[in-house]
Amino acid sequence: MQTSTSDQTFKLNLFNRWANTYDWLLPSVFYQAVHQRLLEFVSLPPAAHVLDLGCGTGKLLNRLATEYPQLTGVGFDFAAKMLAQAAQKSADSTRLSYAQGTSSDLPFPDAQFDAVFCTISFLHYPDPAAVLSEVHRVLKPGGSFYLADYAPSLCSGQETVTVAIAAGSVQFYSKIARDRLGETAGLRIDRQVHLLGPILLSIFVKPA
């Protein structure tokens, strides 16, 4: 799905406005519960180097750094004020860093990361195929991509669902749609499981 420049500008302004209070909002509380549940399915080498796409205020990256004391990671987001909050609240500034940009054009060399995470931000990306292609590029062979996001209701029978929000829209992807996107990018689905409510976790693997 392609979205307009005005859609992306609206979302950028929205998240920048939210940044200072985001961790107090109900969505953030729910997302943190999703992060906690997600960790039950994460398997990383002790000294993993990871990337968190759409990291927001850095909550997931901090959880991972606590769970894996030797882990290093990069939080990536398009909202500068979210990144400022993440850097300020970083669990360990020697192991965690933050970068700004768009997920369809990642500023990292090939095969840099043992794992890439994307929790409840994929729905905002206007070019999901390009994002998955970039994830494949920056993952090491054998690395995993953990995608947790809203999925369409099973009873809807739809592979993708677009929902209008104010000046923009979001897109939800079913198990089948995710599998197809991953296959096109060269990523294999290893497992798909519902975490909390409508949040579906898809674990992709880059073939070794």
C-alpha positions in Angstrom: 0.0 0.0 0.0 1.3 3.4 -0.9 0.3 6.4 1.2 0.5 10.1 0.6 3.2 12.4 1.8 0.5 14.2 3.9 -0.2 10.9 5.7 3.4 10.5 6.7 3.7 14.2 7.7 0.6 13.8 9.9 2.0 10.7 11.6 5.5 12.3 12.1 3.9 15.4 13.7 1.7 13.2 15.8 4.5 11.1 17.3 6.7 14.1 17.9 3.8 15.8 19.8 3.3 12.6 21.8 6.9 12.0 22.7 7.1 13.7 26.1 4.0 12.0 27.5 3.9 8.9 25.3 5.0 6.5 28.1 2.0 7.6 30.2 -0.6 6.9 27.5 -2.8 3.8 27.4 -1.4 2.5 24.0 2.1 2.6 25.5 1.0 0.6 28.6 -0.5 -2.0 26.3 2.5 -2.1 24.0 4.8 -2.7 27.0 2.7 -5.7 27.9 3.1 -6.9 24.4 6.9 -6.5 24.8 6.9 -8.6 27.9 5.0 -11.4 26.2 7.2 -11.1 23.1 10.3 -11.9 25.1 8.9 -15.4 25.8 9.5 -16.2 22.1 12.9 -14.4 21.6 16.1 -16.4 21.3 19.3 -14.5 20.8 23.0 -15.2 21.2 24.4 -13.7 24.4 26.3 -10.9 22.7 23.6 -10.2 20.0 23.6 -7.0 18.0 20.0 -6.0 17.3 17.9 -3.4 15.6 14.5 -2.1 16.8 12.5 -0.5 14.0 10.0 2.1 15.1 11.6 2.0 18.6 9.6 5.0 20.0 10.8 5.8 23.5 13.1 2.7 23.6 11.1 0.5 25.9 11.7 -2.8 24.1 15.4 -2.1 23.5 15.8 -1.5 27.3 14.1 -4.7 28.1 16.3 -6.6 25.7 19.4 -5.0 27.2 18.3 -6.0 30.7 17.5 -9.6 29.5 20.8 -9.9 27.6 23.6 -8.1 29.6 26.1 -8.4 26.6 23.6 -7.3 24.0 24.2 -4.2 21.9 21.4 -2.5 19.9 20.2 0.3 17.8 16.8 2.0 18.1 15.5 3.4 14.9 12.6 5.8 14.4 11.4 8.6 12.1 10.3 10.9 15.0 13.3 12.8 16.4 11.5 13.7 19.6 10.7 10.0 20.3 14.4 9.2 19.8 15.4 12.0 22.2 13.2 10.4 24.8 14.7 7.0 24.1 18.3 8.3 24.4 17.4 10.1 27.7 15.8 6.9 29.2 18.4 4.5 27.8 19.3 1.6 30.1 23.0 1.7 29.0 24.3 4.4 26.6 27.5 2.4 26.0 25.5 -0.5 24.5 22.5 1.2 23.0 22.4 3.9 20.4 19.6 5.6 18.3 19.3 6.7 14.7 16.6 8.5 12.7 15.3 7.7 9.3 12.8 5.7 7.3 12.5 1.9 7.6 12.4 1.5 3.8 15.9 2.9 3.5 18.0 1.8 6.4 21.4 3.5 6.9 23.2 0.3 7.9 25.7 -1.9 6.1 24.6 -5.4 5.0 24.5 -8.3 7.4 24.9 -6.2 10.6 22.3 -7.6 13.0 21.5 -10.9 14.7 17.9 -9.9 15.0 15.5 -7.1 14.0 12.4 -6.2 15.9 9.3 -4.3 14.8 6.5 -4.0 17.4 3.3 -2.2 16.4 4.9 0.2 13.9 4.7 -1.9 10.7 1.1 -0.9 10.3 2.3 2.7 9.6 4.8 1.8 6.8 3.7 2.9 3.3 5.9 0.4 1.5 6.0 -2.9 3.5 7.8 -4.8 0.8 10.7 -2.3 0.8 10.9 -2.5 4.6 11.1 -6.3 4.5 13.7 -6.1 1.7 15.8 -3.8 3.9 15.4 -6.1 6.9 16.7 -9.0 4.9 19.7 -7.0 3.8 20.8 -5.9 7.3 20.2 -9.3 8.9 23.0 -11.7 9.3 22.5 -15.1 7.6 20.5 -17.2 10.1 19.2 -14.0 11.8 15.6 -13.5 12.9 13.0 -10.7 12.3 10.4 -10.4 15.0 7.3 -8.6 13.7 4.5 -8.0 16.2 1.5 -6.0 15.1 -2.2 -5.9 14.8 -3.7 -8.6 12.4 -7.1 -8.6 10.7 -9.8 -10.4 12.6 -9.8 -14.1 11.6 -13.5 -13.9 10.9 -13.1 -11.1 8.4 -11.5 -13.5 5.9 -9.3 -10.6 4.6 -5.6 -10.8 4.1 -5.0 -7.1 4.5 -7.2 -4.4 6.1 -6.8 -0.7 5.7 -8.2 1.6 8.5 -8.5 5.3 8.1 -7.2 7.5 10.9 -7.6 11.3 10.8 -5.5 12.5 7.9 -3.9 9.1 7.2 -4.4 5.3 7.4 -2.9 2.1 8.8 -2.7 -1.3 7.3 -3.1 -4.7 9.1 -1.6 -7.9 7.6 -2.8 -11.5 8.1 -0.6 -14.6 8.5 -0.9 -15.3 4.8 -0.1 -11.7 3.8 3.0 -11.6 6.1 4.1 -15.0 4.7 3.9 -13.7 1.1 5.7 -10.4 2.0 8.5 -12.4 3.7 8.8 -14.9 0.8 9.2 -12.0 -1.7 12.0 -10.5 0.5 13.8 -13.9 1.0 12.7 -14.4 4.6 11.1 -17.6 5.8 8.3 -17.7 8.3 9.4 -19.8 11.3 6.4 -19.3 13.6 3.3 -17.2 14.0 1.5 -16.8 17.3 -0.9 -14.4 18.9 0.6 -12.5 21.8 -2.2 -10.4 23.4 -5.6 -9.8 21.8 -5.2 -8.9 18.1 -1.4 -8.7 18.2 0.1 -11.3 16.0 3.8 -12.2 16.3 5.5 -13.4 13.1 9.0 -14.7 13.4 11.0 -14.7 10.1 14.4 -16.2 9.5 17.0 -15.2 6.9 18.3 -18.5 5.5 21.9 -19.2 6.4 
